[in-house]
Amino acid sequence: MYEREVAQELDIYLQEFPAVAILGPRQVGKTTLAHQLMQRLMHSRTPSGVGRAARPVLYLDLETPADLAQLGDPGAFFSAHADALVILDEVQRLPGLFAVLRGVIDQRRRAGVFNGQFLLLGSASMELLSQSSESLAGRLAYLELVPLILTELPAAPTPAQNNLWLRGGFPGSYLARSDAASLRWRQQFITTYLERDIPLLGPRIPAQTLRSLWTMLAYEQAQVLNAARLAASLGVSGQTIGRYLDLLCDLLLVRRLQPWAKQSSKRLIKAPKVYVRDSGLVHALLGLGTLDALLSHPVVGGSWEGWVIENLLSSAPPTTQHSYYRTAVGAEIDLLLELPGGALWAIEIKRSSAPTVTKGYHIACDDVGATRRVVVSGATQRFPMAGGLEHVPLQDLMCELQALRSAHFA
């Protein structure tokens, strides 16, 4: 199960680093994971099995005035709780804290206290990374928490898979009592981000403009970015589109899949492909509340592609490099995974349960020197295909990647 694996990875990072940051969008479960960690630590036994391990845990939500007030003098606060694991939620709200954390960590290191001191939770990745990269370099590990993925479903039969694809992975949406209730949850989630969460981060962007851009991106799911066309549609500059996209990527709501960057003799497409990361948000932005509505909509192929990519990237080892490949004459690979050890998987994504690939895919595989050629589709059986291809069900391929991920943390 992905949740269990993430908890195990969190435990490993806390053993190896003074501070760990869990990144993820709002409502994805960061706080729940932190509270589960608190329970494990507060109820763990000593190595002898007698009594409880003496490890207090403190949790502060920096969006709560009372908790924020406790950090009026952060140095004094941390000194008073030197034996505790301190969990700081929405830590990007207090950017000056990172320099203080560095001093505390270094002081404790000189005193022989090393790892597992701070757990930082953040919902704005680039802002948190930029704030912490200089102050906490070498002292902080990052772990991204994503919405529910396919391998978290028991056995994941086709109806459950389709339900996860339709509703997306945010627990409040996936677990809703009906498709209509799920759609309402996602629509409120989008509104809350636009009207409350994004203004709290500081950018003065009209909510309707950002909603329009987000909706345009949903319509163009899995397409190569055309910033000029988006800018013309919104009546803004290309630079403004880039800034808005940076914000949505920062909030872990949109992904820019970069093109293959290694040397090639072919003329390559250089712009990124853009995806709204959660499939349920794609469908909510387009008003698609049922599977029938989704299957009859032109976005169905792009939505499926984006959903498959998010599931695969969430399962892959953290050092995996990912990109897509497309030449000016149409040779294309939907997803390239450069895995630890040098293996290069070329993944073709199809919605049809009877998938076929074009000659351009094989040409692209030869161009990049792919070591494995894989098709992922709506089919649930594993079988060989012509031209050295293999069809692998999504859940099976995710399990392969998760095994490599587990080996990375062994």
KEKE-3310 file (N, C-alpha, C; in steps of 0.2 Angstrom, whole numbers, plus 5000, padded with zeros to 4 digits):
npx = (5004:5003:5001:5007:5020:5024:5024:5034:5045:5045:5049:5062:5068:5068:5076:5088:5090:5091:5079:5063:5053:5037:5028:5014:4998:4984:4972:4976:4981:4992:4993:4986:4994:5005:4999:4997:5010:5014:5006:5012:5025:5022:5017:5025:5036:5050:5067:5068:5056:5049:5039:5036:5044:5053:5048:5043:5031:5027:5014:5011:5000:5003:4994:4985:4981:4984:4993:5003:5007:5015:5027:5033:5045:5055:5068:5069:5057:5061:5072:5066:5059:5068:5069:5059:5051:5046:5033:5028:5015:5010:5021:5027:5021:5028:5041:5054:5058:5066:5080:5082:5079:5090:5101:5097:5098:5111:5117:5113:5118:5132:5131:5129:5117:5107:5097:5080:5073:5064:5048:5042:5028:5021:5011:5015:5026:5038:5039:5042:5054:5062:5064:5070:5081:5094:5096:5094:5101:5107:5103:5090:5077:5066:5049:5036:5019:5005:4989:4977:4982:4982:4986:4983:4970:4960:4964:4959:4948:4941:4929:4932:4944:4940:4932:4941:4949:4939:4934:4946:4960:4960:4955:4943:4935:4936:4930:4917:4899:4892:4893:4889:4890:4904:4908:4903:4912:4924:4922:4920:4933:4941:4936:4939:4953:4956:4950:4954:4966:4976:4977:4982:4995:5001:5001:4994:4982:4969:4955:4945:4952:4963:4955:4950:4962:4966:4955:4956:4968:4964:4955:4965:4972:4987:4992:5005:5012:5006:5010:5008:4995:4987:4989:4984:4970:4967:4970:4982:5000:5013:5023:5016:5007:5017:5021:5009:5007:5019:5014:5003:5010:5019:5010:5007:4997:4997:5007:5022:5028:5043:5052:5062:5079:5092:5106:5101:5100:5089:5076:5068:5053:5052:5045:5036:5024:5008:4999:4985:4986:4978:4966:4952:4951:4953:4941:4931:4933:4929:4916:4912:4904:4900:4905:4900:4899:4912:4918:4912:4918:4929:4941:4944:4955:4967:4965:4965:4979:4986:4982:4987:5001:5003:5000:5011:5023:5021:5024:5037:5055:5063:5074:5071:5071:5060:5052:5045:5045:5046:5047:5049:5043:5034:5037:5036:5036:5026:5029:5045:5055:5069:5078:5085:5102:5102:5092:5081:5065:5052:5037:5021:5005:4989:4971:4962:4957:4962:4976:4986:5002:5011:5022:5030:5032:5041:5052:5056:5059:5071:5078:5081:5087:5080:5078:5068:5052:5036:5018:5004:4987:4969:4967:4967:4976:4992:5003:5013:5018:5020:5036:5044:5038:5029:5013:5008:4998:4992:4992:5001:5013:5015:5017:5030:5038:5036:5043:5056:5057:5056:5068:5077:5076:5080)
npy = (4994:5011:5021:5015:5013:5026:5031:5023:5027:5040:5038:5033:5044:5053:5047:5049:5063:5079:5087:5085:5088:5087:5088:5093:5096:5105:5096:5083:5075:5077:5082:5072:5061:5066:5066:5052:5048:5054:5047:5035:5037:5042:5031:5021:5007:5005:4998:4987:4984:4987:4999:5015:5023:5038:5050:5065:5073:5088:5098:5111:5121:5133:5141:5144:5156:5155:5145:5150:5161:5155:5154:5166:5169:5160:5153:5152:5145:5132:5129:5126:5115:5104:5091:5086:5080:5092:5097:5106:5114:5120:5127:5137:5148:5156:5162:5167:5158:5148:5151:5152:5138:5132:5137:5131:5118:5116:5120:5110:5099:5101:5098:5084:5080:5074:5069:5068:5080:5090:5091:5096:5103:5107:5116:5123:5120:5126:5138:5134:5126:5136:5145:5136:5131:5137:5140:5127:5118:5101:5098:5095:5084:5080:5075:5070:5070:5063:5063:5049:5034:5021:5008:5009:5005:4991:4976:4983:4982:4985:4994:5001:5006:5015:5023:5030:5036:5045:5053:5057:5058:5064:5062:5067:5068:5056:5047:5052:5051:5049:5052:5065:5071:5070:5078:5091:5092:5094:5105:5115:5114:5119:5132:5137:5136:5146:5158:5159:5152:5154:5169:5170:5166:5177:5182:5193:5190:5190:5180:5175:5176:5167:5155:5154:5151:5139:5131:5131:5124:5112:5109:5107:5096:5086:5091:5100:5114:5130:5145:5157:5156:5154:5166:5175:5172:5175:5188:5193:5194:5184:5181:5183:5172:5162:5166:5163:5149:5145:5147:5138:5126:5127:5125:5112:5108:5108:5100:5102:5093:5090:5091:5078:5080:5077:5075:5075:5070:5073:5085:5092:5094:5107:5113:5111:5098:5100:5096:5095:5090:5081:5070:5071:5085:5089:5085:5091:5105:5105:5101:5088:5076:5062:5045:5042:5054:5058:5049:5052:5064:5075:5076:5064:5056:5063:5065:5052:5049:5059:5054:5041:5044:5052:5042:5033:5041:5044:5032:5029:5027:5040:5047:5045:5051:5060:5063:5068:5063:5070:5073:5085:5079:5070:5058:5050:5048:5045:5045:5045:5036:5037:5027:5023:5017:5017:5011:5014:5017:5017:5023:5020:5027:5022:5023:5013:4996:4988:4990:4999:5004:5017:5018:5028:5028:5018:5022:5033:5027:5020:5031:5037:5026:5017:5005:4997:4994:4998:4997:5004:5002:5002:4989:4974:4963:4956:4955:4950:4960:4965:4969:4969:4975:4976:4973:4980:4980:4995:4994:4983:4988:4999:4992:4986:4998:5002:4992:4995:5007:5004:4996:5007:5013:5004)
npz = (5000:4996:5006:5017:5013:5011:5024:5029:5022:5027:5040:5038:5033:5044:5052:5046:5043:5050:5048:5040:5026:5021:5007:4998:4990:4997:5008:5005:5014:5022:5035:5042:5040:5048:5060:5062:5063:5075:5084:5083:5088:5101:5107:5105:5110:5121:5117:5125:5128:5139:5146:5139:5124:5127:5119:5116:5106:5097:5089:5078:5070:5058:5053:5062:5074:5088:5088:5080:5088:5098:5092:5093:5098:5091:5093:5107:5110:5103:5111:5123:5120:5117:5117:5109:5095:5083:5075:5061:5053:5037:5034:5026:5028:5037:5033:5038:5047:5043:5044:5057:5061:5055:5063:5075:5072:5069:5081:5090:5083:5086:5099:5099:5095:5083:5071:5065:5071:5067:5058:5044:5036:5020:5008:4997:4986:4978:4984:4997:4995:4989:5000:5009:5004:5004:5018:5024:5018:5015:5027:5027:5021:5007:5005:4994:4996:4988:4980:4982:4974:4962:4967:4980:4981:4986:4977:4966:4955:4938:4939:4951:4948:4937:4945:4953:4943:4938:4949:4954:4966:4978:4995:5001:4989:4982:4991:4993:4994:4983:4965:4961:4974:4975:4964:4968:4980:4974:4966:4976:4982:4972:4971:4984:4984:4974:4980:4993:4997:4988:4988:5001:5000:4994:4980:4969:4960:4949:4954:4944:4932:4935:4937:4924:4916:4922:4919:4905:4904:4908:4897:4888:4892:4893:4881:4871:4878:4873:4875:4870:4864:4875:4882:4873:4873:4886:4887:4892:4894:4888:4897:4909:4908:4910:4923:4930:4928:4934:4947:4949:4947:4958:4968:4967:4959:4945:4932:4923:4910:4905:4889:4882:4885:4881:4870:4853:4836:4829:4825:4838:4848:4859:4869:4885:4890:4897:4911:4921:4937:4946:4941:4944:4947:4934:4928:4935:4933:4920:4921:4921:4928:4928:4923:4911:4905:4904:4896:4884:4881:4872:4880:4885:4881:4884:4898:4903:4900:4908:4920:4921:4920:4932:4942:4939:4941:4954:4959:4956:4959:4969:4963:4949:4933:4922:4907:4891:4873:4857:4840:4827:4816:4821:4828:4843:4861:4875:4888:4896:4907:4916:4925:4941:4940:4926:4917:4904:4901:4889:4888:4881:4881:4881:4879:4874:4875:4866:4861:4849:4842:4834:4819:4822:4836:4838:4830:4838:4850:4846:4843:4856:4862:4870:4883:4887:4881:4883:4884:4891:4894:4894:4895:4906:4906:4905:4891:4877:4863:4846:4839:4849:4860:4875:4883:4898:4912:4921:4935:4938:4932:4940:4952:4949:4949:4962:4969:4965:4970:4984:4985:4984:4996:5004)
capx = (5000:5007:5001:5011:5026:5026:5025:5041:5050:5046:5053:5069:5071:5068:5082:5094:5091:5088:5072:5060:5048:5032:5025:5008:4992:4979:4967:4979:4982:4999:4991:4984:5001:5009:4996:4998:5017:5013:5003:5017:5030:5020:5015:5031:5040:5058:5070:5068:5049:5046:5037:5036:5049:5052:5049:5037:5029:5023:5011:5009:4998:5005:4988:4981:4984:4987:5000:5008:5010:5020:5034:5035:5052:5056:5074:5067:5053:5064:5076:5062:5057:5074:5069:5053:5050:5042:5029:5026:5011:5010:5027:5029:5018:5033:5048:5060:5059:5071:5086:5082:5080:5097:5105:5095:5100:5119:5119:5112:5123:5138:5130:5128:5110:5107:5092:5073:5071:5058:5044:5039:5022:5020:5007:5018:5033:5043:5041:5046:5060:5067:5065:5074:5087:5100:5096:5094:5105:5111:5100:5082:5075:5059:5045:5030:5013:5001:4982:4976:4984:4978:4988:4980:4964:4961:4963:4958:4944:4939:4924:4935:4949:4937:4930:4947:4950:4934:4934:4953:4963:4959:4951:4936:4932:4935:4926:4911:4894:4890:4897:4887:4893:4911:4909:4903:4918:4930:4921:4922:4940:4944:4934:4943:4960:4956:4947:4957:4972:4981:4978:4986:5002:5003:5000:4988:4980:4961:4952:4942:4958:4966:4951:4950:4968:4965:4950:4959:4973:4960:4953:4971:4976:4992:4995:5011:5011:5006:5009:5005:4988:4984:4990:4979:4964:4966:4972:4988:5007:5016:5027:5011:5005:5022:5020:5003:5009:5023:5011:5000:5015:5021:5005:5007:4991:4999:5013:5025:5032:5048:5054:5069:5084:5098:5107:5098:5101:5082:5073:5064:5048:5056:5040:5034:5017:5005:4994:4982:4989:4973:4961:4946:4950:4952:4934:4927:4934:4925:4909:4911:4902:4899:4909:4898:4900:4919:4920:4910:4921:4936:4947:4945:4962:4972:4963:4968:4986:4988:4981:4992:5007:5003:5001:5017:5028:5020:5027:5044:5060:5063:5079:5069:5070:5055:5051:5042:5049:5042:5051:5044:5039:5029:5039:5034:5035:5022:5033:5051:5057:5076:5078:5092:5105:5103:5087:5076:5058:5048:5030:5016:4999:4983:4965:4959:4959:4965:4980:4991:5007:5013:5029:5034:5034:5047:5058:5057:5063:5078:5082:5083:5090:5076:5080:5062:5046:5030:5012:4999:4981:4964:4967:4969:4980:4999:5004:5018:5015:5025:5041:5048:5034:5025:5008:5008:4992:4995:4994:5007:5019:5016:5020:5037:5041:5036:5048:5062:5057:5058:5075:5081:5076:5082)
capy = (5000:5017:5025:5012:5014:5033:5031:5020:5032:5046:5036:5033:5051:5056:5044:5051:5070:5083:5089:5082:5092:5084:5093:5091:5101:5105:5091:5077:5070:5078:5082:5065:5057:5068:5064:5045:5048:5056:5042:5029:5039:5042:5024:5015:5004:5005:4992:4982:4982:4989:5006:5019:5027:5045:5055:5069:5076:5094:5099:5118:5123:5140:5145:5145:5162:5153:5141:5154:5165:5151:5155:5173:5169:5153:5151:5150:5139:5126:5127:5123:5108:5102:5083:5084:5081:5097:5097:5113:5113:5126:5131:5142:5155:5159:5161:5168:5152:5143:5153:5150:5131:5131:5138:5126:5111:5116:5120:5103:5094:5101:5095:5077:5078:5074:5068:5068:5085:5094:5088:5102:5102:5113:5115:5127:5117:5130:5143:5131:5124:5142:5147:5132:5128:5139:5139:5120:5113:5096:5096:5094:5079:5081:5069:5073:5066:5064:5060:5042:5031:5015:5003:5009:5001:4983:4973:4988:4980:4990:4999:5005:5010:5020:5028:5034:5041:5050:5057:5059:5055:5068:5058:5069:5067:5049:5044:5055:5046:5049:5056:5072:5074:5071:5084:5097:5093:5096:5112:5119:5114:5124:5139:5138:5138:5152:5164:5160:5149:5158:5175:5169:5166:5184:5184:5197:5187:5189:5173:5173:5175:5160:5150:5153:5148:5132:5128:5130:5119:5106:5107:5105:5091:5082:5095:5104:5121:5135:5150:5163:5156:5155:5173:5179:5170:5179:5195:5195:5193:5177:5181:5183:5165:5159:5167:5159:5142:5144:5147:5132:5121:5128:5123:5105:5107:5107:5097:5103:5087:5093:5087:5075:5085:5075:5077:5071:5072:5075:5091:5090:5099:5110:5116:5106:5096:5102:5092:5096:5084:5077:5069:5073:5092:5090:5084:5096:5111:5104:5100:5081:5073:5055:5042:5042:5061:5059:5044:5055:5071:5075:5076:5058:5053:5067:5064:5046:5050:5062:5050:5036:5047:5053:5035:5030:5045:5043:5025:5028:5029:5047:5049:5044:5057:5059:5067:5065:5064:5071:5076:5089:5075:5066:5052:5052:5043:5048:5045:5042:5035:5036:5024:5022:5011:5018:5009:5019:5014:5021:5021:5022:5026:5021:5022:5008:4990:4984:4996:4998:5009:5019:5017:5034:5026:5013:5027:5037:5022:5019:5038:5038:5020:5014:4998:4994:4997:4996:5000:5004:5004:5000:4982:4972:4958:4957:4951:4953:4963:4964:4974:4970:4978:4972:4977:4979:4984:5000:4992:4979:4993:5003:4988:4986:5004:5003:4988:4998:5012:5001:4995:5013:5015:4998)
capz = (5000:4995:5012:5022:5010:5012:5031:5030:5020:5032:5046:5036:5032:5050:5055:5042:5042:5056:5047:5034:5024:5017:5002:4994:4990:5003:5008:5002:5019:5025:5043:5044:5040:5053:5067:5063:5065:5082:5088:5083:5092:5108:5109:5104:5116:5121:5114:5130:5128:5145:5146:5132:5122:5129:5114:5115:5099:5097:5083:5078:5064:5058:5051:5068:5077:5094:5087:5077:5093:5102:5089:5093:5099:5090:5096:5114:5110:5102:5116:5128:5118:5113:5117:5106:5087:5082:5068:5059:5048:5033:5037:5021:5031:5041:5029:5042:5052:5041:5046:5064:5061:5053:5069:5080:5070:5069:5088:5092:5080:5090:5106:5098:5094:5075:5066:5068:5076:5064:5053:5041:5031:5016:5002:4991:4985:4976:4989:5003:4992:4989:5007:5013:5000:5007:5025:5027:5013:5018:5034:5026:5016:5005:5003:4992:4997:4982:4981:4981:4968:4960:4971:4986:4981:4986:4971:4960:4949:4933:4942:4956:4944:4934:4950:4955:4937:4937:4954:4957:4972:4985:4999:5001:4983:4981:4996:4993:4994:4976:4960:4962:4980:4974:4960:4972:4984:4970:4964:4982:4983:4967:4973:4990:4982:4971:4983:5000:4998:4984:4990:5007:4998:4992:4973:4968:4954:4949:4954:4938:4927:4936:4935:4917:4914:4925:4914:4898:4904:4908:4890:4884:4895:4889:4875:4872:4880:4868:4880:4866:4863:4881:4883:4868:4875:4892:4886:4896:4891:4888:4904:4914:4908:4913:4931:4933:4928:4940:4954:4949:4948:4964:4972:4965:4955:4938:4930:4916:4909:4901:4884:4882:4885:4879:4863:4847:4829:4826:4827:4844:4851:4865:4874:4889:4890:4903:4914:4928:4940:4948:4935:4947:4946:4927:4926:4939:4929:4913:4923:4920:4934:4928:4919:4904:4902:4903:4890:4878:4880:4869:4884:4888:4880:4888:4905:4904:4899:4913:4926:4921:4922:4939:4945:4938:4944:4961:4961:4954:4964:4969:4958:4943:4928:4918:4901:4885:4867:4851:4835:4822:4811:4824:4832:4850:4867:4880:4895:4897:4914:4917:4932:4944:4937:4919:4912:4901:4899:4884:4889:4877:4885:4877:4883:4871:4878:4861:4859:4844:4842:4827:4818:4825:4843:4837:4828:4844:4855:4843:4844:4863:4865:4876:4885:4888:4877:4887:4882:4896:4891:4898:4896:4912:4905:4903:4885:4872:4857:4840:4839:4856:4865:4880:4887:4906:4915:4925:4942:4937:4931:4947:4957:4948:4951:4969:4971:4964:4975:4990:4985:4985:5003:5009)
cpx = (5004:5007:5007:5019:5029:5028:5032:5046:5051:5050:5060:5072:5072:5074:5089:5095:5088:5081:5070:5054:5043:5028:5019:5003:4988:4975:4970:4981:4989:4998:4990:4990:5005:5006:4997:5006:5017:5011:5008:5022:5028:5018:5020:5034:5047:5060:5069:5060:5045:5045:5037:5042:5048:5054:5043:5037:5025:5021:5009:5006:4999:4999:4983:4984:4987:4993:5005:5011:5015:5027:5035:5042:5054:5062:5072:5062:5056:5069:5072:5059:5062:5073:5063:5054:5045:5039:5026:5022:5010:5015:5029:5025:5023:5040:5054:5062:5065:5078:5087:5083:5087:5102:5104:5098:5108:5121:5118:5116:5130:5138:5129:5121:5109:5101:5085:5071:5065:5055:5040:5033:5021:5016:5009:5025:5038:5045:5045:5053:5065:5069:5070:5080:5094:5101:5097:5097:5109:5108:5092:5081:5068:5055:5038:5024:5008:4994:4982:4978:4981:4980:4986:4973:4964:4959:4962:4954:4943:4935:4928:4941:4946:4934:4935:4949:4945:4934:4941:4954:4962:4954:4944:4932:4931:4930:4919:4905:4891:4894:4895:4890:4901:4912:4908:4909:4923:4928:4922:4929:4943:4942:4938:4950:4960:4954:4951:4964:4978:4982:4982:4993:5005:5002:4994:4985:4972:4959:4949:4947:4961:4962:4950:4956:4968:4961:4953:4965:4970:4958:4959:4975:4980:4994:5001:5009:5011:5005:5006:4998:4984:4984:4985:4972:4962:4967:4978:4994:5009:5020:5022:5008:5011:5022:5014:5004:5014:5020:5007:5004:5017:5016:5003:5000:4992:5006:5015:5029:5037:5050:5061:5074:5091:5099:5104:5099:5094:5080:5067:5059:5051:5051:5038:5026:5015:4999:4991:4983:4983:4967:4954:4945:4949:4944:4929:4928:4930:4918:4907:4910:4901:4904:4907:4899:4908:4921:4917:4913:4927:4942:4948:4952:4967:4971:4966:4976:4989:4987:4986:4999:5008:5004:5008:5023:5027:5023:5034:5049:5061:5069:5077:5069:5065:5054:5047:5047:5045:5047:5046:5040:5034:5031:5039:5034:5031:5026:5039:5053:5065:5077:5085:5095:5105:5097:5083:5070:5054:5041:5025:5009:4993:4976:4961:4961:4962:4970:4985:4996:5009:5020:5033:5036:5041:5053:5060:5061:5070:5082:5085:5087:5086:5078:5074:5056:5040:5024:5007:4993:4975:4963:4970:4974:4987:5000:5009:5014:5021:5030:5044:5044:5031:5019:5008:5002:4995:4996:5000:5013:5020:5019:5028:5041:5042:5042:5055:5063:5059:5065:5079:5081:5078:5089)
cpy = (5006:5021:5022:5013:5022:5034:5028:5024:5038:5044:5035:5039:5054:5053:5046:5058:5073:5085:5086:5086:5087:5089:5089:5096:5100:5099:5084:5072:5071:5078:5076:5061:5059:5066:5056:5044:5049:5050:5036:5031:5039:5036:5019:5013:5005:4999:4986:4979:4984:4997:5009:5023:5034:5049:5059:5072:5082:5096:5107:5119:5131:5144:5147:5150:5159:5149:5145:5159:5162:5152:5162:5174:5162:5150:5148:5145:5132:5124:5124:5117:5104:5094:5081:5084:5086:5097:5103:5113:5120:5130:5137:5149:5159:5158:5162:5163:5148:5145:5151:5142:5129:5132:5133:5120:5111:5116:5113:5098:5095:5098:5087:5075:5079:5074:5068:5073:5089:5090:5095:5100:5108:5111:5120:5125:5122:5135:5140:5129:5130:5145:5143:5130:5130:5138:5132:5115:5108:5094:5094:5089:5081:5075:5072:5068:5068:5061:5052:5040:5024:5009:5003:5006:4994:4980:4977:4985:4986:4995:5004:5009:5016:5025:5033:5039:5046:5055:5060:5056:5058:5064:5060:5069:5060:5045:5047:5049:5045:5053:5063:5075:5075:5077:5090:5098:5096:5104:5117:5119:5119:5131:5141:5140:5145:5159:5164:5158:5153:5165:5175:5169:5172:5186:5187:5195:5187:5182:5171:5172:5168:5154:5148:5149:5140:5128:5126:5125:5112:5104:5105:5100:5087:5085:5099:5111:5126:5142:5156:5162:5157:5163:5177:5178:5174:5186:5198:5193:5186:5176:5180:5175:5161:5159:5163:5152:5140:5143:5140:5126:5121:5124:5115:5103:5105:5104:5100:5097:5090:5088:5083:5080:5083:5076:5072:5074:5074:5082:5090:5096:5101:5112:5110:5104:5098:5098:5095:5090:5079:5076:5072:5081:5093:5090:5089:5103:5111:5102:5093:5077:5065:5052:5042:5049:5062:5055:5047:5062:5070:5075:5069:5055:5056:5066:5057:5046:5053:5058:5044:5039:5049:5047:5033:5034:5045:5036:5024:5030:5037:5050:5048:5051:5055:5065:5064:5067:5065:5075:5080:5085:5070:5060:5054:5046:5047:5050:5042:5042:5033:5034:5024:5016:5012:5015:5014:5016:5019:5018:5024:5021:5027:5020:5015:5001:4985:4989:4994:5004:5011:5017:5023:5032:5022:5018:5031:5033:5021:5026:5039:5032:5017:5007:4994:4997:4994:5000:4999:5006:5002:4993:4980:4966:4960:4952:4954:4956:4963:4970:4975:4973:4973:4976:4975:4983:4989:4998:4988:4984:4997:4999:4987:4992:5004:4998:4991:5004:5010:4999:5001:5015:5009:4999)
cpz = (5000:5002:5017:5019:5012:5020:5033:5028:5024:5038:5044:5036:5039:5054:5052:5042:5049:5055:5040:5032:5020:5013:4999:4994:4996:5002:5005:5008:5023:5033:5045:5045:5046:5060:5068:5065:5073:5086:5088:5088:5100:5111:5108:5110:5115:5119:5119:5130:5134:5145:5139:5131:5124:5124:5113:5108:5100:5090:5083:5071:5063:5055:5056:5072:5084:5094:5085:5083:5097:5099:5088:5094:5098:5093:5104:5115:5108:5107:5122:5127:5114:5113:5112:5098:5087:5075:5067:5053:5044:5035:5032:5023:5035:5038:5033:5047:5050:5043:5054:5065:5060:5060:5074:5079:5071:5077:5091:5089:5084:5097:5105:5097:5086:5072:5070:5072:5073:5058:5050:5036:5027:5010:4996:4990:4983:4981:4995:5001:4992:4995:5010:5010:5003:5014:5027:5022:5017:5025:5033:5020:5014:5003:5001:4993:4991:4984:4980:4974:4968:4965:4978:4987:4982:4980:4965:4954:4944:4936:4947:4953:4940:4939:4952:4949:4937:4943:4957:4963:4978:4989:4999:4995:4981:4985:4997:4992:4987:4971:4960:4968:4979:4969:4964:4977:4980:4967:4970:4983:4978:4969:4979:4988:4979:4975:4990:5000:4994:4986:4997:5006:4995:4985:4972:4961:4954:4949:4948:4933:4928:4935:4928:4914:4916:4921:4907:4898:4905:4901:4886:4887:4891:4883:4877:4873:4874:4872:4876:4865:4869:4883:4879:4871:4882:4892:4891:4892:4892:4895:4909:4914:4912:4921:4934:4933:4933:4946:4954:4950:4955:4969:4971:4962:4948:4937:4923:4915:4903:4895:4885:4881:4882:4872:4858:4841:4826:4829:4832:4846:4858:4870:4879:4888:4897:4905:4921:4932:4943:4943:4938:4946:4938:4925:4929:4935:4922:4915:4921:4926:4934:4923:4912:4901:4900:4897:4884:4876:4876:4873:4887:4887:4884:4895:4907:4905:4906:4920:4927:4923:4929:4943:4945:4941:4951:4964:4960:4960:4964:4965:4951:4939:4923:4913:4896:4879:4861:4846:4831:4817:4814:4828:4839:4855:4872:4886:4895:4904:4913:4924:4935:4941:4929:4914:4910:4898:4895:4885:4885:4881:4880:4881:4880:4874:4872:4858:4853:4845:4835:4826:4821:4832:4842:4835:4834:4849:4852:4844:4851:4866:4871:4877:4886:4884:4880:4884:4888:4893:4896:4899:4903:4912:4903:4896:4881:4866:4852:4841:4845:4861:4870:4883:4894:4909:4920:4932:4942:4937:4937:4952:4956:4950:4958:4972:4970:4969:4982:4991:4986:4992:5008:5012)
residu = (MET:TYR:GLU:ARG:GLU:VAL:ALA:GLN:GLU:LEU:ASP:ILE:TYR:LEU:GLN:GLU:PHE:PRO:ALA:VAL:ALA:ILE:LEU:GLY:PRO:ARG:GLN:VAL:GLY:LYS:THR:THR:LEU:ALA:HIS:GLN:LEU:MET:GLN:ARG:LEU:MET:HIS:SER:ARG:THR:PRO:SER:GLY:VAL:GLY:ARG:ALA:ALA:ARG:PRO:VAL:LEU:TYR:LEU:ASP:LEU:GLU:THR:PRO:ALA:ASP:LEU:ALA:GLN:LEU:GLY:ASP:PRO:GLY:ALA:PHE:PHE:SER:ALA:HIS:ALA:ASP:ALA:LEU:VAL:ILE:LEU:ASP:GLU:VAL:GLN:ARG:LEU:PRO:GLY:LEU:PHE:ALA:VAL:LEU:ARG:GLY:VAL:ILE:ASP:GLN:ARG:ARG:ARG:ALA:GLY:VAL:PHE:ASN:GLY:GLN:PHE:LEU:LEU:LEU:GLY:SER:ALA:SER:MET:GLU:LEU:LEU:SER:GLN:SER:SER:GLU:SER:LEU:ALA:GLY:ARG:LEU:ALA:TYR:LEU:GLU:LEU:VAL:PRO:LEU:ILE:LEU:THR:GLU:LEU:PRO:ALA:ALA:PRO:THR:PRO:ALA:GLN:ASN:ASN:LEU:TRP:LEU:ARG:GLY:GLY:PHE:PRO:GLY:SER:TYR:LEU:ALA:ARG:SER:ASP:ALA:ALA:SER:LEU:ARG:TRP:ARG:GLN:GLN:PHE:ILE:THR:THR:TYR:LEU:GLU:ARG:ASP:ILE:PRO:LEU:LEU:GLY:PRO:ARG:ILE:PRO:ALA:GLN:THR:LEU:ARG:SER:LEU:TRP:THR:MET:LEU:ALA:TYR:GLU:GLN:ALA:GLN:VAL:LEU:ASN:ALA:ALA:ARG:LEU:ALA:ALA:SER:LEU:GLY:VAL:SER:GLY:GLN:THR:ILE:GLY:ARG:TYR:LEU:ASP:LEU:LEU:CYS:ASP:LEU:LEU:LEU:VAL:ARG:ARG:LEU:GLN:PRO:TRP:ALA:LYS:GLN:SER:SER:LYS:ARG:LEU:ILE:LYS:ALA:PRO:LYS:VAL:TYR:VAL:ARG:ASP:SER:GLY:LEU:VAL:HIS:ALA:LEU:LEU:GLY:LEU:GLY:THR:LEU:ASP:ALA:LEU:LEU:SER:HIS:PRO:VAL:VAL:GLY:GLY:SER:TRP:GLU:GLY:TRP:VAL:ILE:GLU:ASN:LEU:LEU:SER:SER:ALA:PRO:PRO:THR:THR:GLN:HIS:SER:TYR:TYR:ARG:THR:ALA:VAL:GLY:ALA:GLU:ILE:ASP:LEU:LEU:LEU:GLU:LEU:PRO:GLY:GLY:ALA:LEU:TRP:ALA:ILE:GLU:ILE:LYS:ARG:SER:SER:ALA:PRO:THR:VAL:THR:LYS:GLY:TYR:HIS:ILE:ALA:CYS:ASP:ASP:VAL:GLY:ALA:THR:ARG:ARG:VAL:VAL:VAL:SER:GLY:ALA:THR:GLN:ARG:PHE:PRO:MET:ALA:GLY:GLY:LEU:GLU:HIS:VAL:PRO:LEU:GLN:ASP:LEU:MET:CYS:GLU:LEU:GLN:ALA:LEU:ARG:SER:ALA:HIS:PHE:ALA)
# end
